[in-house]
Amino acid sequence: MTTLPIYQLDAFTSHLFAGNPAAVVPLEQWLPDETMQLIALENNLSETAFFVPVENGDADFHIRWFTPTVEVPLCGHATLASAFTIFNQLGFAGDEIRLQSKSGILTARRDGEAIVLNFPVQPIVPGTASDAILAALSQEKPQEVFKVVSRDTDYVLVYESDKTVRDMKPDMSALGALADRGVIVTAPSDSDDCDMVSRYFLPALGINEDPVTGYMHCVVAPYWAGKTGKASLIGYQASARGGFIECTVEGERVHLKGRAVLYMKGEIYLP
């Protein structure tokens, strides 16, 4: 029997039972993809991160992320959770971790009690969404519709009012059948504590709503930076758990600042 350490953390929050939960599984060498996918399914969280040390090269670790159903090329909250684990549970001595991933080299550096992730901007292009998708989301029509270039099945719908985004109650069954992957909805904030309000629905991937999403802010932060002329913005993800992410857009990169809290640690028993 093989045992593996596992950690579960709440990311993009400073207290438990908020933000976005993620599982983290440190490895010495990769497991078969099928096994990692089964572990992610068993965990039943939006993402489980796995990483292995890199002996030589430009990175300290190689990281991968799995939802309960598929591997994804980029995930912010599970990277934040992994960095917290490496810094605070595995005794990493430095102040910056370099991570090799399917989205290139990512970094995570200490900033007081927070961690700052350096991620690539996720460009968007004008797109269209069917009337059925729009109706499954809201009776109000979006001002603009985009698609994410790197994930061309992800829609981005921009609304005029943050109340529309906050109060949205999608028909998840219909949305899961209509949208191949996910739908991001966003609007300018009406409050003083953030610049933009967003949500991310992925019923097609078995996740009705992702609570707080680093990847999504690599989409919406550059958009709102362009609209407002502000390079630094605060995003609020208006899910039931909710969470704030401090975003700074610098060229083709987005810096995402947040905290994480350890909820649980244990062992996985594999035959």
N, C-alpha and C positions, 0 to 999 in steps of 0.2 A: 504493500500500500504506500502511496505517495502522499505526503502532506504539503500543502502550500499555505503561506500566510495570506490573509485577506483583511482588508480594512474597509470600513464604510464611513464616509464623511459627508457632511453638509457643506456645499461649496457656495461661494458668493453670499456668505452670511457670517455674522459674528456670534450667532447663537444657534443652538440646536433646534431642529424641527422647523427650520426655515431654509431659504435658498434651494439648492438642487442637490439631492443625494446622489452619490456616485460610489461605486465599489472600485477598489484598487488592489491588484494582484501582482506583487513583485515576483519576477521569475529569474532563474539563473540562465535558462535557455527557453526558446519558444516551445510551447505545447503545440500539438496539431491544431490547425484552425478549427476543426470540428469540435474539439474539446473546449477551446476558448469560447466558441459560440454557445455551447451547452452551459458553461459556467455563467455566461451573461444571461442566458434564458432563465437559469435557476435563480440568479440574483433578482431578476425582474425589476431592475432599475433602468432608467433611460440610457445610461452607459456604464459599462465596466471597462476600466483601463488596465492594460497589461504592459509591463515594460521589462526589458532585459538590459544589463550593463553592456556598454560598448567598450571593447578593449583598446582599440586603436581607431583614430579618426577624429572628426570634428564635433562629435557629440559624446555626452556622458552616458546616455541611455537611448534606446530605441523604444518608442511608445506606439501602441495601437489601441483602438477603441471599438467596442462592440455594443450595439443595442441588443435587446432580447432576440432580434431577428436577423440583423445584418451588421457587417463591419462598416464603419464610417471613416472618411478621410480626415476629419478634423472635429475635435470636441473640446470646448473651453473648460467647462466645469470639472470634467474628469481629469483634465490636465492640471488644473489648480489643485484638485484633491491629490493627484499623484505627486506634485511638487511639495505640497504640505507633508505628505508621508515621507518623501525622500529627505526633506530637511529635518523633520521633527521626530520621525520614528526610526529611520535608517541611519541617522547620524552623518549625513552628508556635510562635509566641512566647509565648502565654499558658500558664496552668497549668490551664485548664479548657476543654474542647471541648463545644459544644452540637450535638447531632445530631438532625435531624428524621427521623422514621421512621414506619412504619405503626403503631407502638405509642406514638406521641406523641413529645415531646421527651425525649431521653436525654442524660445528661452523662457525661463521662469526665474525671477530674482527676488530676493527678500527686500521688503520695504517696510521696516518696522515690523508690526504684527501682520501686515498684509503681504501679498505676493503679486508681482506684476508680470503678466504674460505678454510676450511679443509674438503676435500672430500676423499672418498675411491678410490684407484687405480681400474681401470677397466681392468682386465686381458684379454689378447687375446691369441688365439691358432691358429696354422696353419690351413688354410682352402683353399677352392677353389671357384672361381667364374666362372660362365658360360662364354663361348665366347661371347654370346649375351650381357651380362652385361658389359664385357670389351669393346666391340665394341660401346656400347651406351655411354661410357665415353670418350674414346680416341683411336686413332690409335696406340699409343704406349703401349707396354705391361708392366705391373708392375713388379718390381723385386721380390716382395713378396706379398702374400695374406693371410689375417688373418680373423678370426671372433671374435667378442666380446663375452666373456663367458656369461656375464649377459644379453646380448641382442643378442642371437645367429642368429638373422636375420640381424645384422649390419655387413657389410663387412668393412675391412680395407685394402686398397691397397697402397703399398709403391712404389713410383716412384723414378727414379734416379735424375731427374732434377726438380727444383722448377718451372721452366718455364712451364713444362708440367702441373703442378697443377694450376698455375696462369692462364694459357691460356685455360684451359679445358672448353669446351662448350658441356655439356652432352645433349643427346636426352632425355629430361625429361619425355616425354610421354612413350618412350620405357623403360626407367629406372624404372618408377613407376609401370609398368606392370611386370617387371622382378624381382625387388628386393622387398622382403616383407616389409622391413623397410627402412634402410638407408645405405648409402655408404660413408665412410670416405676415402679421398685421402690425402696423405702426402708425403713430400719429404724434404731432407735437404735444408736449405736456402743457396742461393748464395750471400746474402747481409750481411752486418755487423750489422744490427739492430735487427736480430732475428736468432734463431738457426734452426727453423723448420717452414715450410709453410704447411698449411692444409686447406681442405674444407670439407663440410658435406652436402650431398644431401639426401633429404627425400621426393621425390615426391609421394611415396606411402602413406604418411601421410598428404598430402596436403600442404607440405612445400618444394618447389623446392630446396631452399638452405637456411640453417640456417646461419645467418650472422656471429655471434661470439658465440662459444659454449663452456661452461665450462666443460660439460660432455665429449665432444670430447677430450679435453686436458687431461682429466684423462685417456684417452686411449693412445694418441700419446706421451705425455710427458714421461711416464715410458719407452715406446719403445725407444725414442731417447736418454733418459738418459742411457739406457743400451748400445746403440750403441756408444755414445760419451764419456761415463764415467763422464758426468757432471750431478750433482744433480739439479742444477739450470739452467733453460733454459727459453728463451723467445720464445713464439709461436706467429706466425702471421696467422690469418685466412683470406684468400685472397678472401673474398666475395666482392660484389660491395660496401658494407658499410665498411668492413674491421675492424680489431681490433687486438691489441696486448694483450697477457696475460702472466704475469710473473708466471712461474711454478717452484715449488720446490718439488722434489720427496723425501719423507722420509719413507722408508719401504713400508708399504701398504697404505700410504696416499699421497695425492697430495695437496699442498697449491697453491691456485690460487689467484693472487693479481690483482685487477683492481678497476676502479672507475665507478661511475654511475652519471647520470644527470637527474633531474626531468624534464619531458616534459609537463605533464598535470595532473591535478587532478579534480575529479568531483564526481558525484553520479550515482549509478545504481538504477532504479526504478523497483521494482518487484511487481507484483500483489499480 
